């Protein structure tokens, strides 16, 4: 064992609000790396303790993804960090929370949140006492998403119980200047790892001594010292990372009464870091990766080894945290996963310019849930985002995934600088034709996240920025420094101030799509050599049969994927231009085809297992039964 003078252990800590279902990949990687270097390291997942204290149902309600932008988890712990008048909390509950829940939901959530808030002081104090009793000289606190307030409150409490304990923060909330600003503001934090910590944190631990000043390590900022200009090194060869051990998480999960009856834990895994698309064309609103956009991926053999070995330990239901799939994997990793008899069930983020061979390869490899970054169904807005795809490509991806039994996780965002308000009326008109496809999970205004082009160059987009509304109710006494702690920002510009009003039709169309999706089907029932029969119940109507003649059937078959009218004509040479034009017009009228500029796409699903986009619960049940 490495001799860390006077140290019993390195203690890593994860506070609420974080997932009860998925282990934290970052701290698991660090703990595994330290253990492999002969160091003692434990992880405390205190989210489980808080869930037990307030009730698992209540914890899951308060941490629901639809409340994320309300920062409810942060608000619940914020009174431990900042003194504030009661009137400010009342304003939060009346001005912010109702934007994310209907009136009845807001009443329930408010009651649960207030009850949870009453439990925070004793909870945080007990967490601090538990860690202090272990007498660690070094405590690492991970903070991402809605963990800042609980993490800072914990650090303050730990310092009161064990003032000589060194506390280092890390995680996504510490990226670049965010970490330095926290270090400058909160004297309970001794150091911050403000980038990838896979190399810098073990180096910091190795050089650490209770009896000496904190070591200078690139990528680690130290309280009271000038900011370290030298950033920590990014891991170039991801194959050098250890396969993370999640035993701390699974043991704590199993110790939580009743949790196993509500959730099935699943391991997290990464096969790449950065974004190969963002490195070329940074999407205007995306703040992911911060200073680590450079794309790196694991070798196919190494990635497969990790999937296979982790499945043996923890089961084959994975969440992959990559920002984007390495497209070379279609010819390497995915075939390896397909040939493995393990029934993989995983989620991946991808780009939405996918063809049938890609979609089928994903499904066969066990990738049955994707997040393709669809965001909108208007090509001009997609161009403003720098997405590199068209609306028709997005719809094609929705259709192909529905056919293959892949769930598409996507949200609709609006309010982009310079967008055409009339585009939302045009989208509202086509949405009823898509009711058999996966609807968006949300309809929300676009944000300018820190590190995004909107944030770094607002004048280029004729916008001004302001920290997202909830921050002022959480960071209550930082005054003009609020922007130092904000990751999400609202955009202020004359042409988007009225975005909520000019998107009304589109918003209503999304609501209809969501409410009617379960009964909406559109598929090919019969396809003979002479005609085709379609079954259609997209318009909230009883199923009707559409009978297509030979020419119309041929057009639908050729338009399975996007095709230009000239290429379509070349493939159907026996028919005259007049015949084709008339048939296309009929198919467009009946919503069988979707046109964009000079291209066409057939919308019905091919005869097979699915007559509409399947729900995630249906897909999971199918895989678990195999």
Buried (B, 14 or more C-beta within 10 A) or exposed (E): EEEBEEBEBBBBBBBBBBBBBBBBBBBBBBBBBBBEBEBBBBBBBBBBBBBBBBBBEBBBBBBBEEBBBBBBBBBBBBBBBBEBEEEBBEEBBEEBBBEBBEEEBBEEBBEBBEBBBEBBBEBBBBBBEBBBEBBBBBBBBBBBBBBBBBBBBBBBBBBEBBEEBBBBBBBBBBBBBBBBBBBBBBEBBBBBBBBBBBBBBBBBBBEBBEEEEBBEBBBBBBBEEEEBEEBBBBBEEBBEBBBBBBBBBBEBBEEBEEBEEEBEBBBBBBBBBBBBBBEEEBBBBBBBBBBBBBBBBBBBEBBBBBBBEBBEEBBBBBBBBBBBBBBEBBEBBBBBBBEBEEBBBBBBBBBBBBBBEBBBBBBBBBBBBBBBBBBBBBBBBBEBBBBBBBBBBBBBBBBBBBBBBBBBBBBBBBBBBEBBBEBBBBBBEBBBBBBBBBBBBBBBBBBBBBBBBBBEEBEEBEBEBBBBBBBBBBBBEBEEEBBBBBBBBBBEBEBBEEBEEBBEBBBEBBEBBBEBBEBBBBBBBEBEEEBBBBBBBBBEEEEEEBEBEBBBBBBBBBBBBBBEBEBBBEEBEEBEEEEBEBBBEBBEEBBBBBBBEEBBBBBBBBBEEBBBBBEBEEBBEBBEEE
